[in-house]
Amino acid sequence: MDLSQLNPAEQAHMSKIIEKKQMQDFLRMYSNLVERCFTACCNDFTSKALSSKEETCVMNCTDKFLKHSERVGARFAEQNAEMMNNPGK
């Protein structure tokens, strides 16, 4: 997004809105990660510590989730770049 067309006060306001949106997106992703991995991996509540099986599951789950998010972000960036290079398509 090109903010150069805006005056400094508008640029600052837009930057704050963008930062807030980015933080909301990060918190939503983190919340989804926690919920998904907890639901999939944590099922023994007789101890306050994770078992080795649960810990391995959580590590694998978070790794897959983060790799998936990274891959989706990369594809989104590729699509965005393609749209910017070919605006008529």
C-alpha positions as CSV (number, residue, x, y, z in Angstrom):
1,M,0.0,0.0,0.0
2,D,1.4,3.4,-1.0
3,L,1.0,5.9,1.8
4,S,3.0,8.6,0.1
5,Q,-0.2,10.3,-1.2
6,L,-1.3,11.0,2.3
7,N,-0.2,13.8,4.6
8,P,2.0,12.9,7.7
9,A,-1.0,12.7,10.1
10,E,-2.9,10.4,7.7
11,Q,0.2,8.3,7.2
12,A,0.6,7.9,10.9
13,H,-3.0,7.0,11.4
14,M,-2.9,4.4,8.6
15,S,0.3,2.9,10.0
16,K,-1.4,2.4,13.3
17,I,-4.4,0.8,11.7
18,I,-2.1,-1.6,9.7
19,E,0.0,-2.4,12.8
20,K,-3.2,-3.2,14.8
21,K,-4.5,-5.4,12.0
22,Q,-1.2,-7.3,11.8
23,M,-1.3,-7.8,15.6
24,Q,-4.9,-9.1,15.4
25,D,-3.9,-11.5,12.6
26,F,-0.9,-12.8,14.6
27,L,-3.0,-13.3,17.7
28,R,-5.7,-15.1,15.7
29,M,-3.1,-17.4,14.2
30,Y,-1.5,-18.1,17.6
31,S,-4.9,-18.8,19.1
32,N,-5.7,-21.2,16.3
33,L,-2.4,-22.9,16.7
34,V,-2.8,-23.4,20.5
35,E,-6.4,-24.6,20.1
36,R,-5.6,-27.0,17.3
37,C,-2.5,-28.6,18.9
38,F,-4.0,-28.7,22.4
39,T,-7.1,-30.5,21.1
40,A,-5.1,-32.9,19.0
41,C,-2.3,-33.7,21.5
42,C,-3.3,-33.1,25.1
43,N,-5.7,-35.7,26.4
44,D,-4.2,-36.9,29.7
45,F,-5.1,-34.5,32.5
46,T,-3.8,-36.6,35.4
47,S,-0.5,-34.7,35.5
48,K,0.3,-31.0,35.1
49,A,3.2,-31.8,32.8
50,L,3.1,-33.1,29.3
51,S,4.0,-36.7,28.7
52,S,6.7,-37.3,26.2
53,K,4.1,-38.5,23.7
54,E,2.1,-35.3,24.1
55,E,5.2,-33.2,23.9
56,T,6.3,-34.8,20.7
57,C,2.8,-34.4,19.3
58,V,2.7,-30.7,20.2
59,M,6.1,-30.1,18.6
60,N,5.1,-31.9,15.4
61,C,1.7,-30.1,15.3
62,T,3.3,-26.6,15.8
63,D,6.0,-27.4,13.2
64,K,3.4,-28.4,10.6
65,F,1.2,-25.5,11.4
66,L,4.0,-23.0,11.1
67,K,5.3,-24.6,7.9
68,H,1.8,-24.5,6.4
69,S,1.4,-20.8,7.3
70,E,4.8,-20.0,5.8
71,R,3.9,-21.8,2.6
72,V,0.5,-20.1,2.3
73,G,2.1,-16.7,2.9
74,A,4.7,-17.5,0.2
75,R,2.0,-18.5,-2.3
76,F,0.0,-15.4,-1.4
77,A,3.1,-13.2,-2.1
78,E,3.6,-15.0,-5.4
79,Q,0.0,-14.4,-6.4
80,N,0.2,-10.8,-5.3
81,A,3.4,-10.2,-7.3
82,E,1.8,-11.8,-10.4
83,M,-1.3,-9.6,-10.1
84,M,0.9,-6.5,-9.7
85,N,2.9,-7.5,-12.8
86,N,-0.2,-8.3,-14.8
87,P,-2.9,-5.9,-13.6
88,G,-5.2,-6.6,-16.6
89,K,-5.6,-10.4,-15.9
